[in-house]
């Protein structure tokens, strides 16, 4: 997918037509991905650009509020004073403001489309534990299954605590183990038993089935949404090691 520079608004030629061309070319690529039901990385990348341009707009508004103002008129009956700015923006900032005001609704519309795809996957995902529950679920396995496929993808996961400037978050680290064809004898319970036999762990691993009722692109849609939903599911179970 064609990317957009983080500093695309301020770098290079500051021209409304040129910046509009860059934005529309980028959004066209995002739209193409969404039409193919591919959520990531387009959705997260677009969200970062949207948050960035909102920050730029906030910065511009703060800058404008610091401009010196002069009293223009006074309405003493309503006790209102009207001020005008003594310093006006130069052409650079006026063009930037025009680009910002054009870009925000365009990005927001595409984000809404991506959000609809995320919600489509989420509402068609179900998570259930396979076999006997484990004491802790901060590590284990999960099977990702989406009919009409006859195979399940087997993953091993570890849930780690990550510290960011605004607090602690849970990050799911995943490794793909195998692709296993299902049958009357090769059930999810049987697959879990095989995993336990081949594992060197001393405790019973947590094992989950994540099943989707809709088939979407695997790496770009199903897997990333499934990983996020699994983190939420594990947190609600409240069996995560401190």
C-alpha positions as CSV (number, residue, x, y, z in Angstrom):
1,X,0.0,0.0,0.0
2,X,1.3,3.5,-0.9
3,X,2.2,5.3,2.3
4,X,2.0,8.9,3.4
5,X,4.8,10.6,5.1
6,X,4.3,11.5,8.8
7,X,5.2,15.1,8.0
8,X,3.4,15.3,4.7
9,X,1.6,18.5,5.6
10,X,4.7,20.6,6.3
11,X,7.4,19.0,4.1
12,X,8.1,19.7,0.5
13,X,6.0,22.1,-1.6
14,X,3.3,23.9,0.5
15,X,0.6,24.1,-2.1
16,X,-3.1,23.2,-1.6
17,X,-3.4,21.4,-5.0
18,X,-0.3,19.4,-4.5
19,X,-1.1,18.4,-0.9
20,X,-4.7,17.5,-2.0
21,X,-3.2,15.2,-4.7
22,X,-0.9,13.5,-2.1
23,X,-3.9,12.9,0.2
24,X,-6.3,11.7,-2.4
25,X,-3.6,9.3,-3.8
26,X,-3.1,7.9,-0.3
27,X,-6.8,7.6,0.5
28,X,-7.4,5.9,-2.8
29,X,-4.9,3.2,-1.7
30,X,-6.7,2.8,1.7
31,X,-10.0,2.6,-0.1
32,X,-8.7,-0.1,-2.4
33,X,-7.6,-2.1,0.7
34,X,-11.0,-1.7,2.4
35,X,-12.8,-2.8,-0.8
36,X,-10.8,-6.0,-0.7
37,X,-11.8,-6.3,3.0
38,X,-8.3,-5.8,4.2
39,X,-8.3,-3.8,7.4
40,X,-4.6,-3.6,8.4
41,X,-2.2,-1.9,8.0
42,X,-4.4,0.7,6.3
43,X,-6.8,1.3,9.1
44,X,-4.1,1.8,11.8
45,X,-1.9,3.9,9.5
46,X,-4.8,6.2,8.6
47,X,-5.8,6.5,12.3
48,X,-2.2,7.7,13.1
49,X,-2.4,10.3,10.3
50,X,-5.8,11.4,11.5
51,X,-4.6,11.9,15.1
52,X,-1.5,13.7,13.9
53,X,-3.5,16.2,11.8
54,X,-5.8,16.8,14.7
55,X,-2.8,17.6,16.8
56,X,-1.5,20.0,14.1
57,X,-4.9,21.7,14.1
58,X,-4.8,22.1,17.9
59,X,-1.3,23.5,17.7
60,X,-2.4,26.1,15.1
61,X,-5.4,27.1,17.2
62,X,-3.1,27.6,20.2
63,X,-0.7,29.6,18.1
64,X,-3.5,31.9,16.9
65,X,-4.7,32.5,20.4
66,X,-1.3,33.9,21.3
67,X,-1.4,36.6,18.6
68,X,-1.7,40.1,20.1
69,X,-5.2,41.6,19.7
70,X,-6.5,45.2,19.5
71,X,-9.9,46.5,20.7
72,X,-12.1,47.0,17.7
73,X,-15.4,47.9,19.2
74,X,-17.4,47.8,22.4
75,X,-21.1,47.1,23.1
76,X,-21.5,48.6,26.5
77,X,-25.2,47.6,26.8
78,X,-24.4,43.9,26.4
79,X,-21.0,44.3,27.9
80,X,-19.3,42.7,24.9
81,X,-15.9,43.7,23.6
82,X,-14.7,42.8,20.1
83,X,-11.1,42.4,19.3
84,X,-9.1,42.0,16.1
85,X,-5.8,40.4,15.6
86,X,-2.9,42.8,15.2
87,X,-0.8,40.1,13.5
88,X,-2.2,38.1,10.7
89,X,-1.1,34.7,9.4
90,X,1.3,34.6,6.5
91,X,0.6,32.7,3.3
92,X,2.3,29.5,4.6
93,X,0.0,29.1,7.5
94,X,-3.1,30.1,5.6
95,X,-2.4,27.3,3.1
96,X,-1.7,24.9,5.9
97,X,-5.1,25.7,7.5
98,X,-6.8,25.1,4.2
99,X,-5.1,21.7,3.9
100,X,-6.0,20.8,7.4
101,X,-9.7,21.7,7.1
102,X,-9.9,19.7,3.8
103,X,-8.1,16.7,5.1
104,X,-9.9,16.0,8.4
105,X,-13.3,15.2,7.1
106,X,-11.8,13.1,4.2
107,X,-9.8,11.0,6.6
108,X,-12.7,10.7,9.0
109,X,-15.0,9.3,6.3
110,X,-12.4,6.6,5.4
111,X,-11.9,5.8,9.0
112,X,-15.6,5.2,9.4
113,X,-15.5,2.7,6.5
114,X,-12.5,0.9,8.1
115,X,-14.3,0.9,11.5
116,X,-17.3,-0.8,9.9
117,X,-15.0,-3.6,8.6
118,X,-13.5,-4.0,12.1
119,X,-17.0,-4.2,13.6
120,X,-18.0,-6.8,11.0
121,X,-15.2,-9.1,12.0
122,X,-15.7,-8.5,15.7
123,X,-19.4,-9.2,15.8
124,X,-18.8,-12.5,13.9
125,X,-16.0,-13.7,16.2
126,X,-16.6,-16.1,19.1
127,X,-14.0,-17.2,21.7
128,X,-14.3,-20.3,23.8
129,X,-11.9,-22.2,26.0
130,X,-11.0,-25.8,24.9
131,X,-11.0,-28.5,27.5
132,X,-10.1,-28.0,31.2
133,X,-9.4,-24.4,32.2
134,X,-5.9,-23.4,33.1
135,X,-5.0,-21.6,36.3
136,X,-3.4,-18.7,34.4
137,X,-4.0,-17.5,30.9
138,X,-1.1,-15.2,30.3
139,X,0.4,-17.8,27.9
140,X,-1.0,-20.7,25.9
141,X,-2.4,-21.5,22.5
142,X,-5.3,-20.5,20.3
143,X,-6.9,-21.9,17.2
144,X,-8.2,-19.6,14.6
145,X,-10.9,-21.2,12.4
146,X,-13.1,-19.7,9.7
147,X,-15.4,-21.9,7.7
148,X,-15.6,-22.9,4.9
149,X,-11.9,-23.6,5.5
150,X,-11.4,-27.2,6.7
151,X,-8.1,-26.3,8.5
152,X,-7.4,-24.4,11.7
153,X,-4.3,-22.2,12.2
154,X,-2.6,-23.0,15.5
155,X,-0.8,-20.2,17.4
156,X,1.1,-20.0,20.6
157,X,0.7,-16.7,22.5
158,X,2.3,-14.9,25.4
159,X,0.5,-11.9,27.1
160,X,3.1,-9.4,28.3
161,X,2.8,-6.2,30.3
162,X,4.2,-3.2,28.4
163,X,4.8,0.2,30.0
164,X,4.0,3.3,27.9
165,X,4.2,7.0,28.9
166,X,0.5,7.0,29.8
167,X,0.4,3.7,31.7
168,X,0.6,-0.1,31.4
169,X,-0.9,-2.1,28.6
170,X,-1.1,-5.8,27.6
171,X,0.7,-6.8,24.4
172,X,0.0,-10.2,22.8
173,X,3.0,-11.9,21.3
174,X,2.0,-14.6,18.8
175,X,3.9,-17.3,16.9
176,X,2.3,-19.5,14.3
177,X,2.9,-23.2,14.9
178,X,1.0,-25.1,12.3
179,X,-1.9,-25.6,10.0
180,X,-4.0,-28.6,11.0
181,X,-6.9,-30.2,9.0
182,X,-9.9,-31.0,11.1
183,X,-11.8,-34.3,11.0
184,X,-14.1,-36.4,13.1
185,X,-11.1,-37.7,15.0
186,X,-8.8,-34.7,14.7
187,X,-10.9,-32.3,16.8
188,X,-9.8,-29.2,18.7
189,X,-9.7,-31.2,21.9
190,X,-7.4,-33.8,20.2
191,X,-5.2,-31.0,18.9
192,X,-4.8,-29.6,22.4
193,X,-3.9,-33.0,23.7
194,X,-1.1,-33.3,21.1
195,X,0.1,-29.8,22.1
196,X,0.3,-30.8,25.8
197,X,2.2,-34.0,25.0
198,X,4.8,-32.1,22.9
199,X,5.1,-29.3,25.4
200,X,7.8,-29.1,28.2
201,X,5.6,-26.8,30.3
202,X,4.8,-28.1,33.8
203,X,1.3,-26.4,33.9
204,X,-1.7,-27.0,31.8
205,X,-1.7,-24.4,29.0
206,X,-4.7,-22.2,28.4
207,X,-6.1,-23.1,24.9
208,X,-8.8,-21.1,23.1
209,X,-10.8,-21.5,19.9
210,X,-11.4,-18.2,18.0
211,X,-14.0,-18.9,15.3
212,X,-15.3,-16.5,12.7
213,X,-18.6,-16.8,10.9
214,X,-17.3,-14.6,8.0
215,X,-14.2,-15.3,5.9
216,X,-12.0,-12.3,5.6
217,X,-8.3,-11.8,4.4
218,X,-6.4,-13.7,7.1
219,X,-3.3,-11.7,7.8
220,X,-4.8,-8.3,7.1
221,X,-8.2,-8.7,8.9
222,X,-9.0,-11.9,10.8
223,X,-5.8,-12.4,12.7
224,X,-5.2,-8.9,13.9
225,X,-8.8,-8.4,15.1
226,X,-8.8,-11.9,16.7
227,X,-5.6,-11.0,18.6
228,X,-7.2,-7.8,19.9
229,X,-10.4,-9.6,20.9
230,X,-8.4,-12.3,22.7
231,X,-6.6,-9.7,24.8
232,X,-10.0,-8.3,25.9
233,X,-11.3,-11.8,26.5
234,X,-8.3,-12.7,28.7
235,X,-8.6,-9.5,30.7
236,X,-12.2,-10.2,31.5
237,X,-11.4,-13.7,32.7
238,X,-9.2,-12.1,35.3
239,X,-6.8,-15.0,35.5
240,X,-3.8,-13.1,34.3
241,X,-0.6,-13.3,36.3
242,X,0.4,-9.9,37.8
